[in-house]
């Protein structure tokens, strides 16, 4: 087990190295217009040589040398925990990421919990009545949910509930509250803004959780130990809720580990549609502006989360299910 | 599945008994109806209502996109035609509040009447079923022409992905060892890189290189393929790993077949079912990616209608609230297309492998 883990971690480091190399090369191919704009605007007020200022900025961000030298500089800095300074936000990239992560994490976590609470019981119910009416209806509805593009559902929801009915705000996280509003009012106001984005997130991903639960439950229902449980004369309820339910959770727990990037990395499209200042939206704006340090930092952050997610999935599989042996 | 076995039996049995009775000089095969594997798959596929619904939706979308524009007045081959006839005046009132010298408050309106050269943001009418866009193009025709591009992108990318995925996945699974290690590590690396940031970088690069015409779409397809083949490669490798241990491969080896023949005549055909299912589902997800990029304003060049480019209207509050005819129809088309591909893919999976549970 320990040997397996070490081997996997070393492999993950290799993967991350590859990811960073590809990202860096791609990012450097990008035109550095943003720096030129910045140079012009900073020179414009004082008067001076734009070209000189541009070169100065390039040197400051480590973009003046050739790609290999630049990559090496970036890598050594990255390994020592320095993600560089964002062009757009003018602050260290890691600070920007960690400050804006909270909102995204909150939304994703609540959405995930809601999804699981609704999806797991429904999935088990469907599997127990395979090809029944409920099964068909739920399958079709979840399929429609899976097929809806995020931005389309988001736009429809905004149009109906925020613009036409006026129940919610169109976007953002805060409305114009009176100056002395209490913390509680501010909090409920924020929650009210988050209803629509959370609804969108839940509707979109509930389907895949339900299908996954259903498939696994069907598999468990055919297992020998369930036949044994029935043969012992246990009631159907106790078979389903004690024996089937627990074994269905095994694969679910492992997949749960794979949701790590989406939990911490933010939902870029949803946040952009609803204009929520989460990490996804911040990253999107930085990327549009060609903010090289931020693009590198954010994407590496996502890549690290993805790699950890995959690693956790495999390890959890062995931890939760003693029948699985890692080699 | 029980039911189906009975079905097949009931089709064959009565014939067989009668064939045994008067077989004089007749070939047994002429009397017995044999179902080929392909026919059995088709039979199982058409038994599921959802797959039929999906197939009908797909056919409808294809006819709509590829045949529809022929009957449209506002399309000239593949190009949309501007409506310069039904020009309507645009009244732009602006309110001016001022206070006169006597202290009287006066509200005045400055009304500008603009007459554009084309039918700008025309209403829904008999001539324009969904109205017209900012440049006077018919939205309904654009929807059909956009479907052409969006569906074509989906097919081209999926076929390219499958080609790369089958070749590299096949090599990795068949040869194993360090070849496998190298290819699978590349797969791991590529699947860790998120798509949207890459497309953002590509879009910025293309814009700065001055590539603003239709060739943007080609670059987009290439990049989508380069980062998208990993799923198929994983699938093919996994299948081949399990297939190559089976007896028929031993037989192939004993007959002294060449490596090429073993891979492409014996292994790949056995991967086809899973491959086709995964390609069908992949089509849906590529159309979704194209639409997402379009929504973010990264996809097609300006003036080229694709479903993604059309739905980008929803990202501006003005259109979102005032002109649902701009973005709702393409959204519905995208959703229907993805839904149809999912239904068909699901149906195919069940049809190919009756033992596999849904």
HADDOCK unambig.tbl for C-alpha pairs under 7 A between the chains (distance, minus, plus):
assign (segid A and resid 15 and name CA) (segid B and resid 185 and name CA) 6.85 0.50 0.50
assign (segid A and resid 15 and name CA) (segid B and resid 188 and name CA) 6.69 0.50 0.50
assign (segid A and resid 15 and name CA) (segid B and resid 189 and name CA) 5.26 0.50 0.50
assign (segid A and resid 18 and name CA) (segid B and resid 189 and name CA) 6.08 0.50 0.50
assign (segid A and resid 19 and name CA) (segid B and resid 189 and name CA) 5.50 0.50 0.50
assign (segid A and resid 19 and name CA) (segid B and resid 193 and name CA) 6.71 0.50 0.50
assign (segid A and resid 27 and name CA) (segid B and resid 201 and name CA) 6.85 0.50 0.50
assign (segid A and resid 30 and name CA) (segid B and resid 201 and name CA) 6.42 0.50 0.50
assign (segid A and resid 30 and name CA) (segid B and resid 204 and name CA) 6.77 0.50 0.50
assign (segid A and resid 30 and name CA) (segid B and resid 205 and name CA) 5.16 0.50 0.50
assign (segid A and resid 31 and name CA) (segid B and resid 205 and name CA) 6.14 0.50 0.50
assign (segid A and resid 31 and name CA) (segid B and resid 208 and name CA) 6.56 0.50 0.50
assign (segid A and resid 143 and name CA) (segid B and resid 339 and name CA) 6.88 0.50 0.50
assign (segid A and resid 144 and name CA) (segid B and resid 339 and name CA) 6.32 0.50 0.50
assign (segid A and resid 147 and name CA) (segid B and resid 335 and name CA) 5.61 0.50 0.50
assign (segid A and resid 147 and name CA) (segid B and resid 338 and name CA) 5.42 0.50 0.50
assign (segid A and resid 147 and name CA) (segid B and resid 339 and name CA) 5.23 0.50 0.50
assign (segid A and resid 148 and name CA) (segid B and resid 335 and name CA) 5.30 0.50 0.50
assign (segid A and resid 149 and name CA) (segid B and resid 288 and name CA) 6.53 0.50 0.50
assign (segid A and resid 149 and name CA) (segid B and resid 335 and name CA) 6.75 0.50 0.50
assign (segid A and resid 152 and name CA) (segid B and resid 331 and name CA) 5.96 0.50 0.50
assign (segid A and resid 155 and name CA) (segid B and resid 314 and name CA) 6.47 0.50 0.50
assign (segid A and resid 159 and name CA) (segid B and resid 320 and name CA) 6.63 0.50 0.50
assign (segid A and resid 159 and name CA) (segid B and resid 321 and name CA) 6.13 0.50 0.50
assign (segid A and resid 163 and name CA) (segid B and resid 321 and name CA) 6.61 0.50 0.50
assign (segid A and resid 215 and name CA) (segid B and resid 358 and name CA) 6.51 0.50 0.50
assign (segid A and resid 287 and name CA) (segid B and resid 197 and name CA) 7.00 0.50 0.50
assign (segid A and resid 287 and name CA) (segid B and resid 200 and name CA) 6.76 0.50 0.50
assign (segid A and resid 288 and name CA) (segid B and resid 200 and name CA) 6.64 0.50 0.50
assign (segid A and resid 303 and name CA) (segid B and resid 192 and name CA) 5.48 0.50 0.50
assign (segid A and resid 303 and name CA) (segid B and resid 193 and name CA) 6.55 0.50 0.50
assign (segid A and resid 306 and name CA) (segid B and resid 192 and name CA) 6.44 0.50 0.50
